Amino acid sequence: MLVSKEHQNERLKICGSCDHRKNKFLAIFNMDSCGLCKCNLKAKSKLDRDFYGVCPLDKWKDIDLKFE
């Protein structure tokens, strides 16, 4: 259901450089969101693939395989 903190951090690194990340000025408050799916990135990055923890552009694919 939830991924490890290390796994989550790897996903958030990918989101940090994505052009679709929104609310960049609120990053200090962990309020970044995805401009495509509108999800809160901190919350979504904690979920495993079975619980909709997926990037809409499939950018987390390689990270997810690394932690399987």
PDB file of N, CA, C, O and CB in Angstrom:
ATOM      1  N   MET A   1       0.817  -1.191   0.000  1.00  0.00           N
ATOM      2  CA  MET A   1       0.000   0.000   0.000  1.00  0.00           C
ATOM      3  C   MET A   1       0.872   1.270   0.000  1.00  0.00           C
ATOM      4  O   MET A   1       0.619   2.189  -0.779  1.00  0.00           O
ATOM      5  CB  MET A   1      -0.936  -0.010   1.210  1.00  0.00           C
ATOM      6  N   LEU A   2       1.886   1.325   0.861  1.00  0.00           N
ATOM      7  CA  LEU A   2       2.791   2.472   0.910  1.00  0.00           C
ATOM      8  C   LEU A   2       4.198   2.044   0.527  1.00  0.00           C
ATOM      9  O   LEU A   2       4.608   0.912   0.782  1.00  0.00           O
ATOM     10  CB  LEU A   2       2.788   3.112   2.311  1.00  0.00           C
ATOM     11  N   VAL A   3       4.926   2.955  -0.085  1.00  0.00           N
ATOM     12  CA  VAL A   3       6.311   2.672  -0.450  1.00  0.00           C
ATOM     13  C   VAL A   3       7.229   3.193   0.658  1.00  0.00           C
ATOM     14  O   VAL A   3       6.795   3.951   1.526  1.00  0.00           O
ATOM     15  CB  VAL A   3       6.674   3.320  -1.830  1.00  0.00           C
ATOM     16  N   SER A   4       8.484   2.787   0.622  1.00  0.00           N
ATOM     17  CA  SER A   4       9.452   3.234   1.626  1.00  0.00           C
ATOM     18  C   SER A   4       9.754   4.718   1.446  1.00  0.00           C
ATOM     19  O   SER A   4       9.494   5.287   0.385  1.00  0.00           O
ATOM     20  CB  SER A   4      10.755   2.407   1.534  1.00  0.00           C
ATOM     21  N   LYS A   5      10.296   5.333   2.473  1.00  0.00           N
ATOM     22  CA  LYS A   5      10.657   6.755   2.415  1.00  0.00           C
ATOM     23  C   LYS A   5      11.698   6.994   1.314  1.00  0.00           C
ATOM     24  O   LYS A   5      11.642   8.004   0.612  1.00  0.00           O
ATOM     25  CB  LYS A   5      11.205   7.238   3.789  1.00  0.00           C
ATOM     26  N   GLU A   6      12.637   6.069   1.167  1.00  0.00           N
ATOM     27  CA  GLU A   6      13.659   6.186   0.121  1.00  0.00           C
ATOM     28  C   GLU A   6      13.016   6.163  -1.273  1.00  0.00           C
ATOM     29  O   GLU A   6      13.369   6.958  -2.144  1.00  0.00           O
ATOM     30  CB  GLU A   6      14.696   5.044   0.250  1.00  0.00           C
ATOM     31  N   HIS A   7      12.076   5.246  -1.465  1.00  0.00           N
ATOM     32  CA  HIS A   7      11.356   5.123  -2.731  1.00  0.00           C
ATOM     33  C   HIS A   7      10.579   6.413  -3.010  1.00  0.00           C
ATOM     34  O   HIS A   7      10.612   6.932  -4.125  1.00  0.00           O
ATOM     35  CB  HIS A   7      10.396   3.900  -2.702  1.00  0.00           C
ATOM     36  N   GLN A   8       9.887   6.922  -1.999  1.00  0.00           N
ATOM     37  CA  GLN A   8       9.139   8.161  -2.147  1.00  0.00           C
ATOM     38  C   GLN A   8      10.068   9.321  -2.521  1.00  0.00           C
ATOM     39  O   GLN A   8       9.742  10.114  -3.404  1.00  0.00           O
ATOM     40  CB  GLN A   8       8.382   8.480  -0.853  1.00  0.00           C
ATOM     41  N   ASN A   9      11.199   9.420  -1.865  1.00  0.00           N
ATOM     42  CA  ASN A   9      12.146  10.504  -2.150  1.00  0.00           C
ATOM     43  C   ASN A   9      12.658  10.450  -3.583  1.00  0.00           C
ATOM     44  O   ASN A   9      12.844  11.489  -4.216  1.00  0.00           O
ATOM     45  CB  ASN A   9      13.321  10.444  -1.183  1.00  0.00           C
ATOM     46  N   GLU A  10      12.885   9.248  -4.096  1.00  0.00           N
ATOM     47  CA  GLU A  10      13.327   9.102  -5.485  1.00  0.00           C
ATOM     48  C   GLU A  10      12.241   9.596  -6.449  1.00  0.00           C
ATOM     49  O   GLU A  10      12.538  10.260  -7.442  1.00  0.00           O
ATOM     50  CB  GLU A  10      13.684   7.624  -5.789  1.00  0.00           C
ATOM     51  N   ARG A  11      11.001   9.270  -6.149  1.00  0.00           N
ATOM     52  CA  ARG A  11       9.898   9.735  -6.983  1.00  0.00           C
ATOM     53  C   ARG A  11       9.799  11.267  -6.942  1.00  0.00           C
ATOM     54  O   ARG A  11       9.611  11.908  -7.976  1.00  0.00           O
ATOM     55  CB  ARG A  11       8.570   9.098  -6.522  1.00  0.00           C
ATOM     56  N   LEU A  12       9.926  11.840  -5.751  1.00  0.00           N
ATOM     57  CA  LEU A  12       9.818  13.289  -5.603  1.00  0.00           C
ATOM     58  C   LEU A  12      10.955  14.026  -6.313  1.00  0.00           C
ATOM     59  O   LEU A  12      10.771  15.152  -6.774  1.00  0.00           O
ATOM     60  CB  LEU A  12       9.805  13.661  -4.130  1.00  0.00           C
ATOM     61  N   LYS A  13      12.133  13.393  -6.401  1.00  0.00           N
ATOM     62  CA  LYS A  13      13.232  13.993  -7.160  1.00  0.00           C
ATOM     63  C   LYS A  13      12.839  14.142  -8.627  1.00  0.00           C
ATOM     64  O   LYS A  13      13.114  15.166  -9.253  1.00  0.00           O
ATOM     65  CB  LYS A  13      14.515  13.139  -7.030  1.00  0.00           C
ATOM     66  N   ILE A  14      12.196  13.116  -9.164  1.00  0.00           N
ATOM     67  CA  ILE A  14      11.744  13.157 -10.555  1.00  0.00           C
ATOM     68  C   ILE A  14      10.708  14.268 -10.728  1.00  0.00           C
ATOM     69  O   ILE A  14      10.763  15.029 -11.694  1.00  0.00           O
ATOM     70  CB  ILE A  14      11.151  11.785 -10.983  1.00  0.00           C
ATOM     71  N   CYS A  15       9.779  14.356  -9.804  1.00  0.00           N
ATOM     72  CA  CYS A  15       8.737  15.389  -9.884  1.00  0.00           C
ATOM     73  C   CYS A  15       9.334  16.791  -9.742  1.00  0.00           C
ATOM     74  O   CYS A  15       8.827  17.749 -10.325  1.00  0.00           O
ATOM     75  CB  CYS A  15       7.671  15.160  -8.795  1.00  0.00           C
ATOM     76  N   GLY A  16      10.401  16.903  -8.973  1.00  0.00           N
ATOM     77  CA  GLY A  16      11.013  18.203  -8.745  1.00  0.00           C
ATOM     78  C   GLY A  16      11.512  18.868 -10.005  1.00  0.00           C
ATOM     79  O   GLY A  16      11.581  20.095 -10.074  1.00  0.00           O
ATOM     80  N   SER A  17      11.862  18.077 -11.002  1.00  0.00           N
ATOM     81  CA  SER A  17      12.370  18.650 -12.255  1.00  0.00           C
ATOM     82  C   SER A  17      11.351  18.582 -13.394  1.00  0.00           C
ATOM     83  O   SER A  17      11.670  18.899 -14.540  1.00  0.00           O
ATOM     84  CB  SER A  17      13.639  17.930 -12.672  1.00  0.00           C
ATOM     85  N   CYS A  18      10.139  18.173 -13.076  1.00  0.00           N
ATOM     86  CA  CYS A  18       9.101  18.025 -14.111  1.00  0.00           C
ATOM     87  C   CYS A  18       8.442  19.373 -14.415  1.00  0.00           C
ATOM     88  O   CYS A  18       8.159  20.154 -13.507  1.00  0.00           O
ATOM     89  CB  CYS A  18       8.029  16.997 -13.663  1.00  0.00           C
ATOM     90  N   ASP A  19       8.204  19.631 -15.694  1.00  0.00           N
ATOM     91  CA  ASP A  19       7.555  20.868 -16.127  1.00  0.00           C
ATOM     92  C   ASP A  19       6.093  20.955 -15.702  1.00  0.00           C
ATOM     93  O   ASP A  19       5.512  22.040 -15.709  1.00  0.00           O
ATOM     94  CB  ASP A  19       7.649  20.993 -17.623  1.00  0.00           C
ATOM     95  N   HIS A  20       5.498  19.838 -15.336  1.00  0.00           N
ATOM     96  CA  HIS A  20       4.079  19.813 -14.958  1.00  0.00           C
ATOM     97  C   HIS A  20       3.861  20.030 -13.458  1.00  0.00           C
ATOM     98  O   HIS A  20       2.720  20.089 -13.000  1.00  0.00           O
ATOM     99  CB  HIS A  20       3.459  18.489 -15.371  1.00  0.00           C
ATOM    100  N   ARG A  21       4.944  20.148 -12.696  1.00  0.00           N
ATOM    101  CA  ARG A  21       4.808  20.383 -11.253  1.00  0.00           C
ATOM    102  C   ARG A  21       4.246  21.777 -11.037  1.00  0.00           C
ATOM    103  O   ARG A  21       4.692  22.737 -11.665  1.00  0.00           O
ATOM    104  CB  ARG A  21       6.178  20.217 -10.517  1.00  0.00           C
ATOM    105  N   LYS A  22       3.269  21.891 -10.151  1.00  0.00           N
ATOM    106  CA  LYS A  22       2.615  23.168  -9.858  1.00  0.00           C
ATOM    107  C   LYS A  22       2.859  23.560  -8.402  1.00  0.00           C
ATOM    108  O   LYS A  22       3.292  22.744  -7.588  1.00  0.00           O
ATOM    109  CB  LYS A  22       1.094  23.084 -10.147  1.00  0.00           C
ATOM    110  N   ASN A  23       2.577  24.810  -8.094  1.00  0.00           N
ATOM    111  CA  ASN A  23       2.726  25.358  -6.743  1.00  0.00           C
ATOM    112  C   ASN A  23       4.166  25.305  -6.273  1.00  0.00           C
ATOM    113  O   ASN A  23       4.430  25.037  -5.101  1.00  0.00           O
ATOM    114  CB  ASN A  23       1.840  24.605  -5.766  1.00  0.00           C
ATOM    115  N   LYS A  24       5.095  25.557  -7.175  1.00  0.00           N
ATOM    116  CA  LYS A  24       6.511  25.458  -6.849  1.00  0.00           C
ATOM    117  C   LYS A  24       6.895  26.370  -5.692  1.00  0.00           C
ATOM    118  O   LYS A  24       7.772  26.021  -4.901  1.00  0.00           O
ATOM    119  CB  LYS A  24       7.348  25.789  -8.064  1.00  0.00           C
ATOM    120  N   PHE A  25       6.264  27.518  -5.579  1.00  0.00           N
ATOM    121  CA  PHE A  25       6.606  28.433  -4.496  1.00  0.00           C
ATOM    122  C   PHE A  25       6.121  27.922  -3.145  1.00  0.00           C
ATOM    123  O   PHE A  25       6.568  28.414  -2.109  1.00  0.00           O
ATOM    124  CB  PHE A  25       6.021  29.804  -4.767  1.00  0.00           C
ATOM    125  N   LEU A  26       5.233  26.963  -3.133  1.00  0.00           N
ATOM    126  CA  LEU A  26       4.735  26.381  -1.887  1.00  0.00           C
ATOM    127  C   LEU A  26       5.444  25.082  -1.534  1.00  0.00           C
ATOM    128  O   LEU A  26       5.011  24.375  -0.624  1.00  0.00           O
ATOM    129  CB  LEU A  26       3.244  26.136  -1.987  1.00  0.00           C
ATOM    130  N   ALA A  27       6.525  24.753  -2.235  1.00  0.00           N
ATOM    131  CA  ALA A  27       7.230  23.494  -1.998  1.00  0.00           C
ATOM    132  C   ALA A  27       7.698  23.374  -0.556  1.00  0.00           C
ATOM    133  O   ALA A  27       7.758  22.272  -0.012  1.00  0.00           O
ATOM    134  CB  ALA A  27       8.417  23.371  -2.937  1.00  0.00           C
ATOM    135  N   ILE A  28       8.022  24.472   0.051  1.00  0.00           N
ATOM    136  CA  ILE A  28       8.482  24.460   1.431  1.00  0.00           C
ATOM    137  C   ILE A  28       7.412  23.908   2.374  1.00  0.00           C
ATOM    138  O   ILE A  28       7.727  23.397   3.448  1.00  0.00           O
ATOM    139  CB  ILE A  28       8.884  25.865   1.861  1.00  0.00           C
ATOM    140  N   PHE A  29       6.144  24.015   1.965  1.00  0.00           N
ATOM    141  CA  PHE A  29       5.026  23.510   2.757  1.00  0.00           C
ATOM    142  C   PHE A  29       4.520  22.163   2.243  1.00  0.00           C
ATOM    143  O   PHE A  29       3.464  21.694   2.667  1.00  0.00           O
ATOM    144  CB  PHE A  29       3.893  24.519   2.757  1.00  0.00           C
ATOM    145  N   ASN A  30       5.270  21.543   1.332  1.00  0.00           N
ATOM    146  CA  ASN A  30       4.897  20.250   0.741  1.00  0.00           C
ATOM    147  C   ASN A  30       3.528  20.294   0.071  1.00  0.00           C
ATOM    148  O   ASN A  30       2.732  19.367   0.216  1.00  0.00           O
ATOM    149  CB  ASN A  30       4.904  19.166   1.809  1.00  0.00           C
ATOM    150  N   MET A  31       3.259  21.360  -0.653  1.00  0.00           N
ATOM    151  CA  MET A  31       1.976  21.504  -1.326  1.00  0.00           C
ATOM    152  C   MET A  31       2.113  21.429  -2.836  1.00  0.00           C
ATOM    153  O   MET A  31       1.221  21.871  -3.561  1.00  0.00           O
ATOM    154  CB  MET A  31       1.331  22.809  -0.936  1.00  0.00           C
ATOM    155  N   ASP A  32       3.214  20.877  -3.319  1.00  0.00           N
ATOM    156  CA  ASP A  32       3.372  20.705  -4.764  1.00  0.00           C
ATOM    157  C   ASP A  32       2.278  19.775  -5.281  1.00  0.00           C
ATOM    158  O   ASP A  32       1.841  18.860  -4.584  1.00  0.00           O
ATOM    159  CB  ASP A  32       4.784  20.141  -5.109  1.00  0.00           C
ATOM    160  N   SER A  33       1.851  20.024  -6.502  1.00  0.00           N
ATOM    161  CA  SER A  33       0.866  19.142  -7.119  1.00  0.00           C
ATOM    162  C   SER A  33       1.249  18.888  -8.566  1.00  0.00           C
ATOM    163  O   SER A  33       2.061  19.607  -9.148  1.00  0.00           O
ATOM    164  CB  SER A  33      -0.553  19.747  -7.030  1.00  0.00           C
ATOM    165  N   CYS A  34       0.657  17.863  -9.127  1.00  0.00           N
ATOM    166  CA  CYS A  34       0.876  17.522 -10.526  1.00  0.00           C
ATOM    167  C   CYS A  34      -0.103  18.325 -11.373  1.00  0.00           C
ATOM    168  O   CYS A  34      -1.304  18.329 -11.105  1.00  0.00           O
ATOM    169  CB  CYS A  34       0.708  15.988 -10.769  1.00  0.00           C
ATOM    170  N   GLY A  35       0.405  18.997 -12.385  1.00  0.00           N
ATOM    171  CA  GLY A  35      -0.451  19.774 -13.269  1.00  0.00           C
ATOM    172  C   GLY A  35      -1.319  18.929 -14.180  1.00  0.00           C
ATOM    173  O   GLY A  35      -2.285  19.430 -14.756  1.00  0.00           O
ATOM    174  N   LEU A  36      -0.988  17.654 -14.318  1.00  0.00           N
ATOM    175  CA  LEU A  36      -1.774  16.778 -15.189  1.00  0.00           C
ATOM    176  C   LEU A  36      -2.907  16.087 -14.435  1.00  0.00           C
ATOM    177  O   LEU A  36      -4.066  16.165 -14.842  1.00  0.00           O
ATOM    178  CB  LEU A  36      -0.872  15.735 -15.829  1.00  0.00           C
ATOM    179  N   CYS A  37      -2.573  15.413 -13.342  1.00  0.00           N
ATOM    180  CA  CYS A  37      -3.605  14.665 -12.611  1.00  0.00           C
ATOM    181  C   CYS A  37      -4.149  15.429 -11.403  1.00  0.00           C
ATOM    182  O   CYS A  37      -5.139  15.013 -10.801  1.00  0.00           O
ATOM    183  CB  CYS A  37      -3.045  13.333 -12.153  1.00  0.00           C
ATOM    184  N   LYS A  38      -3.504  16.551 -11.044  1.00  0.00           N
ATOM    185  CA  LYS A  38      -3.918  17.442  -9.957  1.00  0.00           C
ATOM    186  C   LYS A  38      -3.706  16.846  -8.561  1.00  0.00           C
ATOM    187  O   LYS A  38      -4.198  17.407  -7.582  1.00  0.00           O
ATOM    188  CB  LYS A  38      -5.371  17.798 -10.127  1.00  0.00           C
ATOM    189  N   CYS A  39      -2.994  15.740  -8.446  1.00  0.00           N
ATOM    190  CA  CYS A  39      -2.743  15.111  -7.143  1.00  0.00           C
ATOM    191  C   CYS A  39      -1.666  15.860  -6.365  1.00  0.00           C
ATOM    192  O   CYS A  39      -0.770  16.466  -6.952  1.00  0.00           O
ATOM    193  CB  CYS A  39      -2.330  13.646  -7.328  1.00  0.00           C
ATOM    194  N   ASN A  40      -1.763  15.811  -5.043  1.00  0.00           N
ATOM    195  CA  ASN A  40      -0.713  16.307  -4.165  1.00  0.00           C
ATOM    196  C   ASN A  40       0.460  15.347  -4.302  1.00  0.00           C
ATOM    197  O   ASN A  40       0.306  14.144  -4.094  1.00  0.00           O
ATOM    198  CB  ASN A  40      -1.203  16.424  -2.667  1.00  0.00           C
ATOM    199  N   LEU A  41       1.630  15.869  -4.650  1.00  0.00           N
ATOM    200  CA  LEU A  41       2.771  14.998  -4.937  1.00  0.00           C
ATOM    201  C   LEU A  41       3.285  14.266  -3.706  1.00  0.00           C
ATOM    202  O   LEU A  41       3.673  13.102  -3.805  1.00  0.00           O
ATOM    203  CB  LEU A  41       3.889  15.805  -5.540  1.00  0.00           C
ATOM    204  N   LYS A  42       3.298  14.909  -2.569  1.00  0.00           N
ATOM    205  CA  LYS A  42       3.782  14.241  -1.362  1.00  0.00           C
ATOM    206  C   LYS A  42       2.902  13.040  -1.024  1.00  0.00           C
ATOM    207  O   LYS A  42       3.407  11.980  -0.653  1.00  0.00           O
ATOM    208  CB  LYS A  42       3.821  15.225  -0.177  1.00  0.00           C
ATOM    209  N   ALA A  43       1.601  13.206  -1.151  1.00  0.00           N
ATOM    210  CA  ALA A  43       0.679  12.114  -0.846  1.00  0.00           C
ATOM    211  C   ALA A  43       0.751  11.009  -1.901  1.00  0.00           C
ATOM    212  O   ALA A  43       0.856   9.831  -1.561  1.00  0.00           O
ATOM    213  CB  ALA A  43      -0.752  12.645  -0.743  1.00  0.00           C
ATOM    214  N   LYS A  44       0.696  11.387  -3.167  1.00  0.00           N
ATOM    215  CA  LYS A  44       0.678  10.387  -4.239  1.00  0.00           C
ATOM    216  C   LYS A  44       1.977   9.586  -4.300  1.00  0.00           C
ATOM    217  O   LYS A  44       1.961   8.390  -4.592  1.00  0.00           O
ATOM    218  CB  LYS A  44       0.428  11.064  -5.579  1.00  0.00           C
ATOM    219  N   SER A  45       3.098  10.247  -4.027  1.00  0.00           N
ATOM    220  CA  SER A  45       4.394   9.565  -4.120  1.00  0.00           C
ATOM    221  C   SER A  45       4.570   8.502  -3.044  1.00  0.00           C
ATOM    222  O   SER A  45       5.473   7.672  -3.149  1.00  0.00           O
ATOM    223  CB  SER A  45       5.520  10.575  -4.023  1.00  0.00           C
ATOM    224  N   LYS A  46       3.731   8.508  -2.013  1.00  0.00           N
ATOM    225  CA  LYS A  46       3.791   7.489  -0.953  1.00  0.00           C
ATOM    226  C   LYS A  46       3.079   6.199  -1.335  1.00  0.00           C
ATOM    227  O   LYS A  46       3.355   5.146  -0.762  1.00  0.00           O
ATOM    228  CB  LYS A  46       3.186   8.034   0.323  1.00  0.00           C
ATOM    229  N   LEU A  47       2.168   6.272  -2.296  1.00  0.00           N
ATOM    230  CA  LEU A  47       1.329   5.121  -2.650  1.00  0.00           C
ATOM    231  C   LEU A  47       2.008   4.202  -3.649  1.00  0.00           C
ATOM    232  O   LEU A  47       2.693   4.657  -4.564  1.00  0.00           O
ATOM    233  CB  LEU A  47       0.006   5.593  -3.216  1.00  0.00           C
ATOM    234  N   ASP A  48       1.812   2.903  -3.464  1.00  0.00           N
ATOM    235  CA  ASP A  48       2.375   1.984  -4.452  1.00  0.00           C
ATOM    236  C   ASP A  48       1.458   1.934  -5.674  1.00  0.00           C
ATOM    237  O   ASP A  48       0.356   2.482  -5.656  1.00  0.00           O
ATOM    238  CB  ASP A  48       2.565   0.561  -3.845  1.00  0.00           C
ATOM    239  N   ARG A  49       1.916   1.284  -6.714  1.00  0.00           N
ATOM    240  CA  ARG A  49       1.190   1.262  -7.993  1.00  0.00           C
ATOM    241  C   ARG A  49      -0.209   0.661  -7.855  1.00  0.00           C
ATOM    242  O   ARG A  49      -1.125   1.072  -8.567  1.00  0.00           O
ATOM    243  CB  ARG A  49       1.983   0.473  -9.032  1.00  0.00           C
ATOM    244  N   ASP A  50      -0.387  -0.289  -6.965  1.00  0.00           N
ATOM    245  CA  ASP A  50      -1.697  -0.916  -6.782  1.00  0.00           C
ATOM    246  C   ASP A  50      -2.726   0.047  -6.199  1.00  0.00           C
ATOM    247  O   ASP A  50      -3.929  -0.190  -6.306  1.00  0.00           O
ATOM    248  CB  ASP A  50      -1.568  -2.128  -5.881  1.00  0.00           C
ATOM    249  N   PHE A  51      -2.266   1.115  -5.593  1.00  0.00           N
ATOM    250  CA  PHE A  51      -3.158   2.106  -4.990  1.00  0.00           C
ATOM    251  C   PHE A  51      -3.041   3.450  -5.709  1.00  0.00           C
ATOM    252  O   PHE A  51      -3.104   4.507  -5.081  1.00  0.00           O
ATOM    253  CB  PHE A  51      -2.840   2.276  -3.492  1.00  0.00           C
ATOM    254  N   TYR A  52      -2.873   3.400  -7.020  1.00  0.00           N
ATOM    255  CA  TYR A  52      -2.849   4.575  -7.904  1.00  0.00           C
ATOM    256  C   TYR A  52      -1.652   5.486  -7.682  1.00  0.00           C
ATOM    257  O   TYR A  52      -1.715   6.674  -7.998  1.00  0.00           O
ATOM    258  CB  TYR A  52      -4.104   5.369  -7.720  1.00  0.00           C
ATOM    259  N   GLY A  53      -0.575   4.953  -7.147  1.00  0.00           N
ATOM    260  CA  GLY A  53       0.652   5.720  -7.011  1.00  0.00           C
ATOM    261  C   GLY A  53       1.466   5.633  -8.288  1.00  0.00           C
ATOM    262  O   GLY A  53       2.525   5.005  -8.325  1.00  0.00           O
ATOM    263  N   VAL A  54       0.959   6.268  -9.331  1.00  0.00           N
ATOM    264  CA  VAL A  54       1.629   6.245 -10.637  1.00  0.00           C
ATOM    265  C   VAL A  54       1.729   7.661 -11.198  1.00  0.00           C
ATOM    266  O   VAL A  54       0.863   8.504 -10.963  1.00  0.00           O
ATOM    267  CB  VAL A  54       0.869   5.323 -11.630  1.00  0.00           C
ATOM    268  N   CYS A  55       2.777   7.893 -11.925  1.00  0.00           N
ATOM    269  CA  CYS A  55       2.956   9.165 -12.629  1.00  0.00           C
ATOM    270  C   CYS A  55       2.142   9.095 -13.917  1.00  0.00           C
ATOM    271  O   CYS A  55       2.215   8.093 -14.629  1.00  0.00           O
ATOM    272  CB  CYS A  55       4.480   9.457 -12.928  1.00  0.00           C
ATOM    273  N   PRO A  56       1.364  10.140 -14.236  1.00  0.00           N
ATOM    274  CA  PRO A  56       0.578  10.095 -15.478  1.00  0.00           C
ATOM    275  C   PRO A  56       1.444  10.054 -16.740  1.00  0.00           C
ATOM    276  O   PRO A  56       0.963   9.683 -17.810  1.00  0.00           O
ATOM    277  CB  PRO A  56      -0.342  11.296 -15.542  1.00  0.00           C
ATOM    278  N   LEU A  57       2.707  10.431 -16.619  1.00  0.00           N
ATOM    279  CA  LEU A  57       3.629  10.360 -17.760  1.00  0.00           C
ATOM    280  C   LEU A  57       4.541   9.137 -17.673  1.00  0.00           C
ATOM    281  O   LEU A  57       5.446   8.973 -18.491  1.00  0.00           O
ATOM    282  CB  LEU A  57       4.475  11.634 -17.835  1.00  0.00           C
ATOM    283  N   ASP A  58       4.302   8.288 -16.687  1.00  0.00           N
ATOM    284  CA  ASP A  58       5.072   7.051 -16.456  1.00  0.00           C
ATOM    285  C   ASP A  58       6.549   7.320 -16.164  1.00  0.00           C
ATOM    286  O   ASP A  58       7.404   6.493 -16.485  1.00  0.00           O
ATOM    287  CB  ASP A  58       4.958   6.135 -17.667  1.00  0.00           C
ATOM    288  N   LYS A  59       6.850   8.458 -15.565  1.00  0.00           N
ATOM    289  CA  LYS A  59       8.234   8.798 -15.235  1.00  0.00           C
ATOM    290  C   LYS A  59       8.767   8.029 -14.032  1.00  0.00           C
ATOM    291  O   LYS A  59       9.981   7.963 -13.841  1.00  0.00           O
ATOM    292  CB  LYS A  59       8.346  10.275 -14.972  1.00  0.00           C
ATOM    293  N   TRP A  60       7.895   7.450 -13.221  1.00  0.00           N
ATOM    294  CA  TRP A  60       8.339   6.700 -12.039  1.00  0.00           C
ATOM    295  C   TRP A  60       8.641   5.245 -12.359  1.00  0.00           C
ATOM    296  O   TRP A  60       9.082   4.502 -11.482  1.00  0.00           O
ATOM    297  CB  TRP A  60       7.286   6.770 -10.952  1.00  0.00           C
ATOM    298  N   LYS A  61       8.416   4.828 -13.584  1.00  0.00           N
ATOM    299  CA  LYS A  61       8.531   3.411 -13.976  1.00  0.00           C
ATOM    300  C   LYS A  61       9.876   2.807 -13.572  1.00  0.00           C
ATOM    301  O   LYS A  61       9.902   1.748 -12.944  1.00  0.00           O
ATOM    302  CB  LYS A  61       8.340   3.268 -15.485  1.00  0.00           C
ATOM    303  N   ASP A  62      10.988   3.451 -13.917  1.00  0.00           N
ATOM    304  CA  ASP A  62      12.307   2.908 -13.619  1.00  0.00           C
ATOM    305  C   ASP A  62      12.576   2.891 -12.119  1.00  0.00           C
ATOM    306  O   ASP A  62      13.203   1.959 -11.616  1.00  0.00           O
ATOM    307  CB  ASP A  62      13.383   3.714 -14.332  1.00  0.00           C
ATOM    308  N   ILE A  63      12.114   3.900 -11.405  1.00  0.00           N
ATOM    309  CA  ILE A  63      12.282   3.949  -9.942  1.00  0.00           C
ATOM    310  C   ILE A  63      11.514   2.801  -9.312  1.00  0.00           C
ATOM    311  O   ILE A  63      12.031   2.117  -8.429  1.00  0.00           O
ATOM    312  CB  ILE A  63      11.795   5.314  -9.363  1.00  0.00           C
ATOM    313  N   ASP A  64      10.288   2.587  -9.758  1.00  0.00           N
ATOM    314  CA  ASP A  64       9.465   1.515  -9.198  1.00  0.00           C
ATOM    315  C   ASP A  64      10.096   0.150  -9.430  1.00  0.00           C
ATOM    316  O   ASP A  64      10.064  -0.705  -8.545  1.00  0.00           O
ATOM    317  CB  ASP A  64       8.067   1.549  -9.803  1.00  0.00           C
ATOM    318  N   LEU A  65      10.669  -0.061 -10.609  1.00  0.00           N
ATOM    319  CA  LEU A  65      11.329  -1.335 -10.899  1.00  0.00           C
ATOM    320  C   LEU A  65      12.545  -1.545 -10.014  1.00  0.00           C
ATOM    321  O   LEU A  65      12.837  -2.670  -9.610  1.00  0.00           O
ATOM    322  CB  LEU A  65      11.739  -1.399 -12.362  1.00  0.00           C
ATOM    323  N   LYS A  66      13.243  -0.479  -9.716  1.00  0.00           N
ATOM    324  CA  LYS A  66      14.440  -0.542  -8.865  1.00  0.00           C
ATOM    325  C   LYS A  66      14.100  -1.032  -7.463  1.00  0.00           C
ATOM    326  O   LYS A  66      14.907  -1.720  -6.838  1.00  0.00           O
ATOM    327  CB  LYS A  66      15.111   0.834  -8.785  1.00  0.00           C
ATOM    328  N   PHE A  67      12.910  -0.686  -6.960  1.00  0.00           N
ATOM    329  CA  PHE A  67      12.539  -1.036  -5.605  1.00  0.00           C
ATOM    330  C   PHE A  67      11.705  -2.321  -5.502  1.00  0.00           C
ATOM    331  O   PHE A  67      11.309  -2.711  -4.403  1.00  0.00           O
ATOM    332  CB  PHE A  67      11.785   0.095  -5.000  1.00  0.00           C
ATOM    333  N   GLU A  68      11.442  -2.968  -6.615  1.00  0.00           N
ATOM    334  CA  GLU A  68      10.657  -4.219  -6.562  1.00  0.00           C
ATOM    335  C   GLU A  68      11.481  -5.355  -6.011  1.00  0.00           C
ATOM    336  O   GLU A  68      10.987  -6.477  -5.895  1.00  0.00           O
ATOM    337  CB  GLU A  68      10.133  -4.593  -7.950  1.00  0.00           C
TER     338      GLU A  68
END
